[in-house]
């Protein structure tokens, strides 16, 4: 039975617990979104072709990040469950495995991404005018891949202990580095007026390449600092570079299906972008900028997702079904209300958000139209985000993998392919297919949550069979 979330939120201690875990991640996500806004706006000043070059590879970047975030989630779930069960030794063993995972995953992904970067724009069907910039942008961003993996997995380990502030502070610094270097490397030498004064500001004038170098430098700094913070944590201070079959199996047992689910989704995003590319450079620019604009409205959901995953893992480890259900339903309510409220602004003022990034009237008009379409689905997407975190925290990861396969490929890709190649419809139809995908996942995930199979590890045998 799902408890009344309003009743749970009347408890001051419950509210403090949720927001203590959620606000640093929400702040971190918000700042990352600000940086993404600044990146897109600065590149947008270079023209639609530059925006399209950066936007073209963004979904591939999400695909690359998928296994990293998934393995980080596996580590976080293992540590949180061990701490919930009062087993600090097992939590420490999971930390040892996280170090091995960073080294192996980081090395493999560095090699793979650098090998595919020269060919990626061709595979995505990019027009000749943006291929070179798109390949350079993606390749440079992937050079510090080992440190990018470090920043994600070690941050997940810290969050599992309830320390969400340190990852937030490091990500704030990463964002500052990115913004400052963007300003200096994208633009040429120029004169800036500050009141009555005119100041000459140095700039490299590297354009899209400068944006990539700035991003790579921020990743590198974040990876180094996150590892240092990881080592300072008492629970992780004595690391052993030793393979632990049992704990590694648990981390990968949770992480690999999540990686599969995210890679299915993100590979679908790559195919989705390739289909959008058939609509032309203006459509690609509008699509990528609209995705960036929309990302700000996910901040409450993904901030709360960390709290949902951490608390679910903790109470699952403690075998406390009542607390598990109380906190997950309460977080779901908070996230859907926040994202629904923000979605109203997206629906009412879509052109305002598009104008932040570009001055091209065709791009603005096309992007504003699709933002209105997606705005209505924000509260439902919030529920999906929190349920994803809840299931990840308890280790129920196989059903979401199947849901992703059915929804992404059976709804979004199939119908987008029909709309673009057979019906010759435009970007609005494509985004309707995207919303249909999100709503399908919402329905499948809520049906799963209403049942008992996902929490059978803490139920009595008769209840678990229901």
N, C-alpha and C positions, 0 to 999 in steps of 0.2 A: 504493500500500500504506500502511495506517495504522500508524505506529510504535507501539511499546510505551510508553505514557505513564509507567509506573512507572520504566522505564529512564531516561527523560528527566529525571524528577524526582529521580533520584539525583545529578544534577549540581547542586552548590550554586549555581553561577552562574545556571543556568536557574531555580531556585527563587527566587533573589533578584530576577531580572528580572521574573518574574510578580508576586511580591508587592509589589515596589516600585511597579509600576503599579496593582495591584489594591487595596492596603490603603487608600489615601486615598479611592478611590471607594466602597469598602465602608463605610468610616467615614462618609462623606458620606451614602450611602444609608441607613445605620442611623440616623443622626441625623434625616434627613428622615422616616423611619418613626416615630421617637420623637415628632416634632412632630405627625405625622398622628394618632398615638395620643392625644396630649394634646388636640389639636383635637377629635377625636371624643368623647373622654371628657368634656371640658368642655361640649360641645354636648349630649352624652347626658344630662347632669344636668338639662337643660331639658325632657326628656321625649322620647317616641318620635316625636312630630310634628316636633320640631326636628331630630332625627337623620335622619328621612326627608327633610326639606327640603334638608339639606346633601347627603345621600347620593344624592338623586335626580339632581342635576346633576354628580355626580362623574364618571360615565362620559362626559358631554359635555365636561367639562374635559379628560379624557384624549384625547378626539377633537380638541379644540382644540390640545393639546400635540403631537399626532402630527406635523403638518408641521414644527413647530419642531424637534423632536428629529431628524426625518428629515433636514432640511437641515443641521443641526449634524453629523450623521453623515457626510453628503456632504463637508462641509468638512474634517472630521477625516480621512476616508479620503484625500482629495486631498493634504493636507499630509503625512500619514504616508507615503504612497507616494512623494511628491517627496523627502522626507528619506531614505527608504530607497534611492532612486536617487542620492542625493548632490546633488540639484538644489535648493539653498536659494533660488535666485531664483524658481523655480516655486512653492515653498512660500510665499514672500512675496507672490507674485501671487494665490495662493489666499486669503491673509489680506485683501488688498484687496477681493476679491469678497465675503468674509464681511461686511464693513461695509455694502456695498450691499444684501446680502440681509437684514441686520437692519433697515435703514431701510424697505425696500419691504415685506417680510413683516410687520414690526411694525405699520406703518401700515394695511395692508389688513385684518389680523386684528383690530385695534382697532375699526375701523368695523363689520366683520361681526358680531363677538361682541356689541357694544353694541346693534346693531339687533335681534338675535334674542333677547336676554335677557328682554324682557317677555313673549315668547310661548312660551319654551321649556317651562315647566311644563305648559302646556296641551297642547303637542305630545307630551309624554311621558306624558300621561294622569294627571297628579297629581290627588289629591283636593283639594277646595276649601280645606281647612284648611291646606295647606302651600304653595299656589301663590305667595302673595305673598313669603314668606320665601325660597323657592327662587329666584324671579326676582331678588330683591335680592342674594342671596348670589352668584349667578353674575355678575350685572352689575358689582358692585363689584370682584370679583376680576379682572375683565377690563379695568378702567380702565387699569392700568399695563402693557398688553400689549406695547408697544414695549420696555419695560425687561425684561419677562419673556423676550422673544425674545433680547435682548442677553445676558442671563445664561446662556442655553442655548448659543447659537452661539459666543460668545467662549470659553466654558468648553471646548467641544469643540475649538476651535483650540488652546487651551493644552494640553489632554490629548494632542493629536496630537504635540506636541513632547516628550512624556514628563513634562510638568509636571502632575501630578495633585494636588499638594498645595495649590496656590493656589486652584483651584476648591473644594477641600474646605474650606479656611479660610473662604472667602467664604460658602459654604453653611452652615457652622456659625453664622456671624454672622446670616445670614438666619433660621435656625431659632430662635436666641435672641430675635431681635426678634419673631418670630411668637408664641413662647410667652409672653413678657412682655406683649405687647399683648393677646393672648387673655385672659390673666388679668385685665387691667385693663378691657377693653372688653366682654367677655361678661357678667361678673358685676356686680351692683349694689354699692353701698357696704356693707361688712360688717365684722364684728368677728372677728379671727383670734386664737386663743390660742397664745402661744408660751411654754410652761411656765406659770409663774404670772402672766405678763403678758397683757393683752388689748390688741391693737393694732387700731385702726380703719384699714382699707385702702380707699382710694378705688376706685370702680368706676363705669363709665358705665352698666352695665345694659342694653346694646344687644342682648344675646342673639345670635341668628344674624347680624345685621348687624355686630355687633362682631367676630365671627370672620372675616367677609369683609374688614373694614377692616384687621385685623391681617395677613391673608394678602396683601392688596394692598400694604401698607407694606413687608412683607418682600421681595416681588417687586421693588419699586422700588429698595430699597437694594441688593439683589443685582445688578440690572442695571447700576447706576452703578458699583459696585465692580468688577464683572467687566470692564467696558470699560476702567477705569483699569488693571487688571492686564494686560489684553491689550496696551495701549499700552506698558507697561513692558518687555514681552518684546523682546529684541534683534531677533528675526526679524520682528516686527510693528511696530517703532518708527516706520518711515516708511510711513505709509499714504497711498494715492492713491485718491480717490473717482472711479475710472475703470473703465468697463466693459471687461472682458477676455473676449472671446467664447470663446476656446479653454478657458480655465480655468473660466469660469462654466459652460460646457457640460459640463465634467467634473464639477463640483460638483453641478449639477442632474441630470446623467445618473445619478449615484449616488443623490442625495437624493430626486428625484421618485418613482422606483419605491418607495423605502422609505416615502416619504410616502403613496403609494397603498396600500401594504401595511398601514401602520399606520392609515390612515383607514378602510380596509375593515374592519379589526379593531375599531377604536374606534367606527365608526358601527354596526357589529354590536353592540358593547357598549351603545350607546344604545338600539337596538331591543330588545336583551336586557333592559335595565332597564325599558323600557316594558312588556314582557311581564310582568316581575316585578311591576310596579305594579298589574296586574290582580288580584294576589293579596291586595292590601290594604296598609294602612299598616304593620302589624306585620311583614309579609313584607318590605317595602321596607327598614324599619329593620334587621331581622335580616340581610338580604342586604348592605346597605351596610356595616354594622359588621363582618360576617364577612369581607368583602373587605379592610377595613382591617386586621383582625387577621391575616389571611393574608399581607398585604404584608410583614410583618417577616421572613417566611421566604424571601422573594425576595432579601434583602440580599446573601448570598454570590454568587448567580447574576449579579445586575446589576452588582455590584462587579467580578467577574471578566470580565464582558462587555466592559468598557472595555479591560482588558488584552488580551483576545482580538482586539478590533477594531484596536487600536493596533499590536500585534505582527504581526497578519496583514497589515495595510496596509504596514507597514515591510518585511517579508520578501517580500511580493508585489512591492513596488517594487524591492527588491534582487534579485529573481528567484531566491530561495533556497527552493525547494520543500521541501527537507528540514527546514529550520528552521520553515517555515510549518506543516507537518504535526505536527512534534514539539510545538510550543508549543500549537497549537489542541487536540490530543488530551489533552495534560497538563492544560490549564485545564479542559477538559470533565470530566475525572475528579475534579479537586479540587472543582468546583462541585457535581457530582452527589452526592459523598460528604457535603459540608457541608449541602446542602439536604435530603438524605435523613435525616441525623441530626436536623436541626431539625424535619423533618416528623413524626418519631416523637413529639416533644413535643406537636405540634399534635394528633396523633391521640389521645394519652393524656389531655391536659388541655384540651380545647376550651372547656369552660365557664369555666375560669379566665380565658382570654383574652377571652371575651365579657363577663365581669363587670368587666373593666377599663373598659368603655365605657358600660355601662348597668346599671340595677338592675331593669329590667322582666323578670320571670321568663319571660314568653312569648317575648320577643325572645331571651333567653339560650338557652332550650331549642331554639328553631328554628335559631339561629345555630350552636350547638354541633353539632347534627346534620349540618349541611352542611360544617362544618370537618373533621369526621372523613372525609367523602367525599373532599374534595380533598387531604387529607394524603397519601394513598397515591400521588398522582401527582407529588409534589415532585421526586424524583430525575430523572424523565423530563422534567419542565419545565425543570430545570436544564440538561440537555443541549440542549434547544431554544434556551434563552437564549444559550448560548455559541455554538452554530452560527449563530444570527442575527447575533451580533457578528462572527464569523469571515467570513461571507459579505458582510456590510456592509463590512468592512475591505478586502476584495479587489475590491469593486465588483460582486459577483454578486448582483444584487438583483431580477432579473425573475422567477426561479423562485419565491422566497419570496412574491412578490406573488400569483402564481397559487395557491400553497399556502394563503395566507390567505383568498383568495376562496372556494376549495373548502371549506376547513375551517370557517371562521366561518359562512358562509351555508348550506353544504350539510349541515353537522352541527349546530352549536350552535343557530342561529336556527331552522332547519327543525324540528328535533326539540323544541326548547323551545316553539315555536308549537303543535305537535301535543299536547305534554304539557299545556299551559296551557289552550288553547281547545277541544280535542277530547276529551282524556282527563280534563281537570279535576284534574290532579295538582298537588301542592304544590311547595314550594321545594326539597325533596330531589331530586325528579326534574329540576328545572331545573339544579341543580348537577351532576347526573350528565351532563347534556348538555354542560355547560361542561368537565368532565373529558374527555369523549369528544372534544371539539374539541382540547384540549391534546395528547391522545395521538395524534390524527391528524396534527397538525403535527410531533410528535416523529418519527413513522414516516417522513413525507415528507422531513423535513430530514436524517435520518440516511441515508436512501437516497441523497440528493443528495451528501452528504459522502463516502460510500463510492465514488462515481464520480470522474471526472476533469474533467467539463465546467466546473465552477465555478472551476477554477484553470488553464484552458487558456491564459491569457495568459503563463504562465511555464513551460509544457511544450513539448517538441519537438513538431512537427506530427503525427507518428504517434500519440503518446500523447494529444495533445489531441483526437483524433478518436474516441477510445474511448468 
